[in-house]
C-alpha cells in the first residue's frame, strides 16, 4: 500500500441534527437541496406528437429515447414523440411545469397525450414498462420470460445508484477525492459488472436470444461505462476485462435506434452528436 493510501482521512462526527450546508455539495451544490417542490414558475413546451418527453441525455434519459427510437423502427407510429431538453445543471427540473409531471424533479418525465386524459409517467423504469406494454413490444408476454426481463430491468434500477450516485459522484464529481467511498463503490460496481459478465457469457442478450427493454436499460448505464466515457473510469475499473459485457455493449451500440437515441436531448459534445430537441426523424439529419 502506498504512503498516500496509508494517510488517514479526517474523520467526521455527525451532529445531533443534520443541517444543510449548501457549500458542501460539489459539482451539484447549486441545485441540490433537501426539500421537494417547484422553485420557480416555468411552463413546459408541448409539440404535436402523441408523446411528450422532457429529459436529458444522461443514462436514465438515454434509456427512454433509445426505446422510443426502437419502437419507431418496429413500425409503431404512435411512438412518435417530441423531446425537450431539461437542463438539470440550471435547475430546470424544478420548474412548476416539470414538477407537475414528476414531483420528484428528476429526468426523464413523459406525458402521453394519446390517452383520454393526459397520462404522466415518471421514473425511467416505469416509463420503459409503460411504453413496452402500450405498444406490445420489447417486453415478453410469456410469464417466465416476462419475469426474467422485468427482473433485469429492476436489477438495473436498484443497482445503478451505486454506479451513478455512489461511484460516479465520489470518483468524478465530489469536491475532493475520498478513498473510503471510492473504494466502497468501486468494489460494488466491479461486482455488478461481474454479474453482467457471467450472465452474458451464456446469452446473447440479458434475457437470452431476445433483445428487450432489459438490454436497453442496462446498456444505458453499464454499456456506456465499458465502451464510452461515462465517468472517464475505464482504466480505473479495468472495464476491458469484462469481455462479454464489452461484446454485448458494442453489439447494442451498433443499432441505428441506439445511435439515434443517444443523441436526443444532448446539448454537449461535437455538434453532429447533438439533437437538443427532437420532433421527427428529420431532426437527425
Long-range contacts (C-beta under 8 A, 24 or more apart in sequence): 5-179, 9-178, 9-179, 9-180, 24-175, 25-175, 26-169, 26-173, 26-174, 26-175, 27-173, 27-175, 28-173, 30-91, 31-88, 31-89, 31-90, 31-91, 31-94, 36-103, 36-104, 36-105, 37-94, 37-99, 37-103, 38-94, 38-95, 38-96, 38-98, 38-99, 39-91, 39-94, 39-95, 40-91, 40-94, 40-95, 40-96, 41-95, 41-96, 42-92, 42-95, 42-96, 42-97, 42-98, 43-95, 43-96, 43-97, 44-84, 44-95, 44-97, 44-98, 44-101, 45-82, 45-84, 46-82, 46-111, 46-113, 47-82, 47-84, 47-279, 48-82, 48-279, 49-80, 49-81, 49-82, 49-113, 49-279, 50-78, 50-79, 50-80, 50-81, 50-112, 50-113, 50-114, 51-79, 51-80, 51-81, 51-82, 51-110, 51-111, 51-112, 51-113, 51-114, 52-81, 52-82, 52-84, 52-110, 52-111, 52-112, 52-113, 53-81, 53-82, 53-83, 53-84, 53-108, 53-109, 53-110, 53-265, 54-83, 54-84, 54-86, 54-98, 54-101, 54-107, 54-108, 54-109, 54-110, 54-111, 55-83, 55-84, 55-85, 55-86, 55-107, 55-108, 55-109, 55-264, 55-265, 56-85, 56-86, 56-87, 56-88, 56-107, 56-108, 56-265, 56-266, 56-267, 57-262, 57-263, 57-264, 57-265, 57-266, 57-267, 58-88, 58-107, 59-160, 59-164, 59-220, 59-221, 59-224, 59-230, 60-106, 60-107, 60-108, 60-124, 60-220, 61-107, 61-108, 61-124, 61-264, 61-265, 62-220, 62-224, 62-261, 62-262, 63-108, 63-124, 63-127, 63-128, 63-216, 63-217, 63-220, 64-108, 64-110, 64-124, 64-127, 64-128, 64-131, 65-260, 65-261, 65-262, 65-264, 65-265, 65-278, 66-216, 66-219, 66-220, 66-257, 66-258, 66-260, 66-261, 66-262, 67-128, 67-131, 67-132, 67-138, 67-213, 67-216, 67-261, 68-131, 68-261, 69-256, 69-257, 69-258, 69-260, 69-261, 69-264, 70-137, 70-138, 70-216, 70-255, 70-257, 70-258, 70-261, 71-131, 71-135, 71-137, 71-138, 72-257, 72-281, 73-256, 73-257, 74-135, 74-137, 74-138, 76-135, 76-137, 78-114, 78-134, 78-135, 79-131, 79-135, 80-280, 81-278, 82-277, 82-278, 82-279, 83-264, 83-265, 83-275, 83-277, 83-278, 83-279, 84-265, 84-277, 85-265, 85-267, 85-276, 85-277, 86-265, 87-267, 123-157, 124-157, 124-217, 125-153, 125-154, 125-156, 125-157, 125-217, 128-153, 128-213, 128-216, 128-217, 129-153, 129-213, 132-213, 138-211, 138-212, 138-213, 138-216, 139-212, 139-213, 140-207, 140-210, 140-212, 145-207, 145-208, 145-210, 148-207, 148-208, 148-214, 149-207, 149-212, 149-213, 149-214, 150-214, 151-214, 152-206, 152-207, 152-212, 152-214, 152-217, 152-218, 153-213, 153-214, 153-217, 155-218, 156-214, 156-217, 156-218, 156-221, 156-222, 157-217, 159-192, 160-221, 162-188, 162-189, 162-192, 163-189, 163-192, 163-221, 163-222, 163-225, 164-221, 167-231, 167-233, 168-230, 168-231, 171-231, 171-233, 171-236, 172-231, 172-232, 172-233, 186-236, 186-237, 189-225, 189-237, 190-237, 190-238, 192-222, 193-222, 193-225, 193-226, 193-237, 193-239, 193-242, 193-245, 194-242, 196-222, 196-242, 196-244, 196-245, 196-248, 197-242, 197-243, 197-244, 197-245, 198-244, 200-244, 200-245, 200-247, 200-248, 201-244, 204-248, 204-251, 205-248, 206-248, 211-252, 215-248, 215-252, 216-252, 216-258, 219-248, 219-249, 219-252, 219-253, 219-258, 222-249, 223-248, 223-249, 223-252, 223-253, 224-249, 227-253, 260-284
